[in-house]
Amino acid sequence: MIRTVKTETTAEAYLLLLKDRGIDYFLGNGGTDFASLVDAFAKFEAEKIPAPRPLVIPHEFVAVSMAHGYYLEAGRPAAVMVHVNVGTSNASTAIISASRAGVPIFMSAGRTPVTEEGLPGARDLHIHWAQESFDQAAMLREYAKWDYELRTPVQLESVVDRALEVMLAEPQGPVYLTLPREVLAATPPALSVTSPSRRQVSGARLPDPDRIEEAARILARASSPLILVSAAGRDPRAVAGLVELAEAGGIGVVEADPVYLNFPHDHPLHLGYNQSGASDPALAEADAVLVIEADVPWYPSVQKPPAGAPVIHLGIDPFFSRYPMRSYPCDVPIAATPSAALPLLAEAVRRHADRAAVAARSARIAAEHRRRRAAWDATAAEQATRATTGFAWVARSIQDAMDEDTVVVNEYPLDRRYAAFTRPGTYFASPHSSGLGWGFGAALGVKLARPDSTVIATLGDGAYFFSQPLSCHFVERAHALPILTVIFNNQRWEAVKRSVIGLYPDGRASATGRFPLSDLTPSPHFEEVVKAVDGYGERVERPGDVAPALKRGLAAVREGRPALLNVLCQRAP
Ligand SMILES: Cc1ncc(C[n+]2csc(CCOP(=O)(O)OP(=O)(O)O)c2C)c(N)n1
């Protein structure tokens, strides 16, 4: 249907168009470039005109991280808009994260007025000269799939639809649109808009049938096939497909630095999680390897699959084409949507596999699964009575506090061996590009998409510092998005310390136990920060106090208050 849109400003038409295209939230961090948008929102509010809901987000990094979490949970984009070049720069780390995670972000920014006088919106402050860039989008161009500047209201629909089309087409990723002040302030002619849009992109990419057959034969004939998976579970439907495949072939599954829940923890074919720096006998014994949506399936400097084992890579872009260097062997590429390809592969494996062999192998893997799980359970239980709280015990206590409707966003410290996730879409970890601070904002985005669920953000003390914590707490309070934040506070950047020990095991730092530039003491009273927004904060020092504190924190969240537990703990007590 063609609709005619007549508005006083381009800004109004822009917002109405976003709403028409399914965008319900506008996460904004504004400046003088927002004048026409602010006025438009006020008009919509006064006249009860449906438009995206504007949410003020006090830091750009938080706004983009929120949009990231929101998309993962809602499957729909939120719009983000920031202030010209300076706001873009603040947002850039979160754009890197979204880009590497393949998450679409509808990112926009004002553009300082082009004209120095003469038009509505022309320059009237010193910033309007100093904030002009020769090429504002250059800052993000390596990580945005597309960028453009809206030059005239007449092209509004074409530009917005082009942005959405490119952003949502696979492999997905952020796009960046700049909006000059004069264009937003201009009175457009009556615009005709096609609604709904005729620029649909969704649809599965099906695999090459020959490659599916080839992969199925390899997996079915192997005596110790192994699946390594990182991010297939971004699409919850892929989890069922992976279970079907693993069962069809009696194939063990290892989650390699998982970004999502890819395979239920309690499934007898789950063989656990790769551990940085450690080798895994399951990989050493593998005679065929299937890598699914995994950019780093193993660490070549630590361990590789046996030389004769064929390697299959399955994913929407199994080559990770945007990574400058990546040299994993790939004997059979399957470029396809995992949720579409996995059932096809499962069916083909079932056809080729010997049932008795599959049953025998499944029993063998199940025994190993039980052995590994028992060891993890013992580690967690053993930490329950230590003087110092261990990370494993905190993770286990969080697992025990979760209900059917809890979602966890983990920026590192929660070790999946000790916190069992079984339901797709209930676990999100930071993207492998690791722009620290992502977790808190992403958790707020998840809460925005799923307001009735309990959301827990598990953060290191380092990650909390990076997250723009006061902005996040403000968002919790101002926009009624209370979540429970659990800080695993080891009072240092352990990742930095570990890298020194890894590279210089006999070096001076290891010998003296002094690791300059990694210590975060005196540790702040993080539990006090949340109180600045009338939240609930508690410092937790002993293992026996973790579970009761979680209960109190979750009760506060249920009452609508942001809550934070500052848990003093160590990775290996
Ligand atoms: C923006 C950014 N700056 C620096 C780093 C480097 N870095 C990676 S992990 C880490 C320490 C994180 O500390 P914390 O969250 O407390 O976890 P821990 O290492 O102590 O387990 C740092 C500084 C990064 N990944 N991102």
The ligand as a MOL file (V3000), in Angstrom:
LIG
                    3D

  0  0  0     0  0            999 V3000
M  V30 BEGIN CTAB
M  V30 COUNTS 26 27 0 0 0
M  V30 BEGIN ATOM
M  V30 1 C 38.1030 -1.9330 25.8720 0
M  V30 2 C 39.0820 -2.9580 26.3410 0
M  V30 3 N 40.1990 -2.5720 26.9980 0
M  V30 4 C 41.0900 -3.4840 27.4400 0
M  V30 5 C 40.8990 -4.8150 27.2060 0
M  V30 6 C 41.9550 -5.8450 27.6290 0
M  V30 7 N 41.4560 -6.7650 28.6760 0 CHG=1
M  V30 8 C 40.9660 -7.9810 28.3950 0
M  V30 9 S 40.4370 -8.8180 29.7270 0
M  V30 10 C 40.8770 -7.5310 30.7450 0
M  V30 11 C 40.6640 -7.6240 32.2260 0
M  V30 12 C 39.2340 -7.7730 32.6050 0
M  V30 13 O 39.1100 -7.7210 34.0030 0
M  V30 14 P 37.9440 -8.4570 34.7370 0
M  V30 15 O 36.6710 -8.1600 34.0640 0
M  V30 16 O 38.0340 -8.1130 36.1730 0
M  V30 17 O 38.2210 -9.9940 34.5150 0
M  V30 18 P 39.4890 -10.8680 34.9910 0
M  V30 19 O 40.5000 -10.7550 33.9030 0
M  V30 20 O 39.9750 -10.3370 36.2930 0
M  V30 21 O 38.9470 -12.2620 35.1200 0
M  V30 22 C 41.4090 -6.4810 30.0210 0
M  V30 23 C 41.8610 -5.2200 30.6290 0
M  V30 24 C 39.7280 -5.1840 26.4760 0
M  V30 25 N 39.4490 -6.4520 26.1730 0
M  V30 26 N 38.8390 -4.2370 26.0870 0
M  V30 END ATOM
M  V30 BEGIN BOND
M  V30 1 1 1 2
M  V30 2 1 2 3
M  V30 3 2 2 26
M  V30 4 2 3 4
M  V30 5 1 4 5
M  V30 6 1 5 6
M  V30 7 2 5 24
M  V30 8 1 6 7
M  V30 9 2 7 8
M  V30 10 1 7 22
M  V30 11 1 8 9
M  V30 12 1 9 10
M  V30 13 1 10 11
M  V30 14 2 10 22
M  V30 15 1 11 12
M  V30 16 1 12 13
M  V30 17 1 13 14
M  V30 18 2 14 15
M  V30 19 1 14 16
M  V30 20 1 14 17
M  V30 21 1 17 18
M  V30 22 2 18 19
M  V30 23 1 18 20
M  V30 24 1 18 21
M  V30 25 1 22 23
M  V30 26 1 24 25
M  V30 27 1 24 26
M  V30 END BOND
M  V30 END CTAB
M  END
